[in-house]
Amino acid sequence: MISSRLLPSRPFAALLCGLLIATLSAPATAQWKWRDKNGQITVSDLPPPRDVPQQNILQRPDPAAIARPAPAPAASGPLETPAKPQVDKELQARKQAADQEQAARVKADTDRLNAQRAENCKSARSHLAALDTGQRIARYNDKGEREILDDKQRASETRRARDVIAADCR
């Protein structure tokens, strides 16, 4: 049997348990909070998955709470300045990837628009050249009947082709 003199007193044991709980709960201050795709709020000490949009991240851990410098020993040399808190590298990499993806999307849209303008320019110049030859030009109306352009319609088509050339041939 264990002697009652070897067991700590109850107040001392309670104090020891309290200190242990307080010490172990300190890392829990670095919490992430986000809303998942189903609308449920999730809290974790790990960052959210990559598919969670930035606007759904409700809380990030405080960088100062994460990167606390260790206390310097009493016999150390000159007092060192605390290290700057490190920015979350995964978050920074996600932001950089999103920026690159956005830039690529904008470039693809610009390239597509420029190709469409070049095609419109080519068609308008070809149409204007045909109108300027003076030959009879026919087109089909809504009923599918063939019509020959008169002088007024030819002037209207010429003006429209020149407007397209002015807008798209830069």
C-alpha positions as CSV (number, residue, x, y, z in Angstrom):
1,M,0.0,0.0,0.0
2,I,1.0,3.5,-0.6
3,S,1.5,5.7,2.3
4,S,-0.8,8.8,2.5
5,R,2.3,10.9,3.2
6,L,3.6,10.3,-0.4
7,L,0.4,11.4,-2.1
8,P,0.1,15.2,-2.7
9,S,-2.6,17.1,-0.9
10,R,-5.9,17.8,-2.8
11,P,-5.4,21.6,-3.1
12,F,-1.9,21.0,-4.5
13,A,-3.2,18.4,-7.0
14,A,-6.0,20.7,-8.1
15,L,-3.5,23.5,-8.7
16,L,-1.2,21.2,-10.6
17,C,-4.0,20.0,-12.8
18,G,-5.1,23.6,-13.4
19,L,-1.6,24.6,-14.5
20,L,-1.4,21.6,-16.8
21,I,-4.7,22.4,-18.5
22,A,-3.7,26.1,-18.9
23,T,-0.4,25.2,-20.4
24,L,-1.9,22.7,-22.9
25,S,-4.7,25.1,-24.0
26,A,-2.3,27.9,-24.9
27,P,-1.7,26.6,-28.5
28,A,-5.4,26.4,-29.1
29,T,-5.5,30.2,-29.5
30,A,-4.2,29.7,-33.1
31,Q,-7.6,29.0,-34.6
32,W,-8.9,29.1,-38.2
33,K,-12.6,29.5,-38.8
34,W,-14.3,29.1,-42.2
35,R,-17.6,28.3,-43.9
36,D,-17.4,25.2,-46.0
37,K,-19.3,24.6,-49.3
38,N,-22.3,23.3,-47.4
39,G,-22.5,26.5,-45.3
40,Q,-21.4,24.9,-42.1
41,I,-18.8,26.7,-40.0
42,T,-15.6,24.8,-39.2
43,V,-13.0,25.7,-36.5
44,S,-9.6,24.1,-36.6
45,D,-6.0,24.8,-35.7
46,L,-5.1,23.8,-39.3
47,P,-5.7,26.1,-42.3
48,P,-8.8,25.4,-44.4
49,P,-8.6,23.3,-47.6
50,R,-7.5,25.0,-50.8
51,D,-11.0,24.9,-52.3
52,V,-12.4,27.3,-49.7
53,P,-12.7,30.8,-51.2
54,Q,-11.1,33.7,-49.4
55,Q,-14.4,35.3,-48.6
56,N,-15.5,32.2,-46.7
57,I,-12.5,32.4,-44.2
58,L,-14.1,34.0,-41.2
59,Q,-11.1,34.0,-38.8
60,R,-7.3,33.6,-39.1
61,P,-4.9,33.0,-36.3
62,D,-3.1,36.1,-34.9
63,P,0.5,35.9,-36.3
64,A,1.8,37.4,-33.0
65,A,0.2,34.5,-31.1
66,I,1.7,31.9,-33.4
67,A,5.2,33.1,-33.5
68,R,6.0,34.0,-29.9
69,P,9.8,34.1,-29.3
70,A,11.1,31.7,-26.7
71,P,12.2,33.4,-23.5
72,A,15.9,34.1,-23.5
73,P,18.0,32.3,-20.8
74,A,19.3,34.5,-18.0
75,A,23.0,33.9,-18.9
76,S,22.6,34.8,-22.6
77,G,24.6,37.5,-24.3
78,P,23.1,40.8,-25.6
79,L,19.3,41.0,-25.7
80,E,18.0,39.7,-29.0
81,T,15.1,41.4,-30.8
82,P,12.1,39.0,-31.2
83,A,11.7,37.5,-34.7
84,K,9.0,39.0,-36.9
85,P,6.0,36.8,-37.2
86,Q,6.2,34.6,-40.3
87,V,3.4,35.0,-42.8
88,D,1.5,31.9,-43.4
89,K,3.4,30.5,-46.4
90,E,0.5,28.3,-47.6
91,L,-1.9,31.3,-47.6
92,Q,0.7,33.4,-49.5
93,A,1.2,30.6,-52.1
94,R,-2.6,30.4,-52.5
95,K,-2.9,34.1,-53.0
96,Q,-0.1,34.1,-55.6
97,A,-1.6,31.2,-57.5
98,A,-5.0,33.0,-57.5
99,D,-3.3,36.1,-58.9
100,Q,-1.6,34.1,-61.6
101,E,-4.8,32.4,-62.5
102,Q,-6.6,35.7,-62.8
103,A,-3.8,37.2,-64.9
104,A,-3.9,34.2,-67.2
105,R,-7.7,34.5,-67.5
106,V,-7.4,38.2,-68.4
107,K,-4.7,37.5,-71.0
108,A,-6.8,34.7,-72.6
109,D,-9.8,37.1,-72.8
110,T,-7.7,39.8,-74.3
111,D,-6.2,37.4,-76.9
112,R,-9.6,36.1,-77.8
113,L,-10.9,39.6,-78.3
114,N,-7.9,40.6,-80.4
115,A,-8.4,37.6,-82.6
116,Q,-12.1,38.4,-83.1
117,R,-11.3,42.0,-84.0
118,A,-8.7,40.8,-86.5
119,E,-11.3,38.5,-88.1
120,N,-13.9,41.3,-88.2
121,C,-11.3,43.6,-89.8
122,K,-10.4,41.1,-92.4
123,S,-14.1,40.5,-93.3
124,A,-15.0,44.2,-93.3
125,R,-12.1,45.0,-95.7
126,S,-13.1,42.2,-98.0
127,H,-16.7,43.3,-98.0
128,L,-15.7,47.0,-98.7
129,A,-13.4,45.9,-101.5
130,A,-16.4,44.0,-103.1
131,L,-18.6,47.0,-102.7
132,D,-16.1,49.3,-104.3
133,T,-15.8,47.2,-107.4
134,G,-19.2,48.5,-108.6
135,Q,-20.5,45.0,-109.5
136,R,-24.0,44.1,-108.7
137,I,-24.2,42.5,-105.2
138,A,-27.1,40.4,-104.0
139,R,-28.2,39.4,-100.5
140,Y,-31.0,37.3,-99.2
141,N,-33.9,38.8,-97.2
142,D,-35.9,37.3,-94.3
143,K,-38.1,35.3,-96.6
144,G,-35.0,33.7,-98.3
145,E,-35.5,35.7,-101.5
146,R,-32.5,37.1,-103.4
147,E,-32.4,40.9,-103.6
148,I,-30.0,43.1,-105.6
149,L,-28.6,46.1,-103.6
150,D,-29.6,49.5,-105.0
151,D,-27.4,52.6,-104.6
152,K,-28.9,53.6,-101.3
153,Q,-28.4,50.1,-99.8
154,R,-24.8,50.0,-101.3
155,A,-23.9,53.3,-99.6
156,S,-25.3,52.1,-96.3
157,E,-23.3,48.8,-96.5
158,T,-20.2,50.8,-97.4
159,R,-20.6,53.1,-94.4
160,R,-21.2,50.1,-92.1
161,A,-18.1,48.4,-93.4
162,R,-16.0,51.5,-92.9
163,D,-17.3,51.9,-89.4
164,V,-16.2,48.3,-88.6
165,I,-12.8,48.9,-90.1
166,A,-12.4,52.1,-88.1
167,A,-13.3,50.2,-84.9
168,D,-11.5,46.9,-85.4
169,C,-8.5,47.6,-87.6
170,R,-6.0,49.3,-85.3
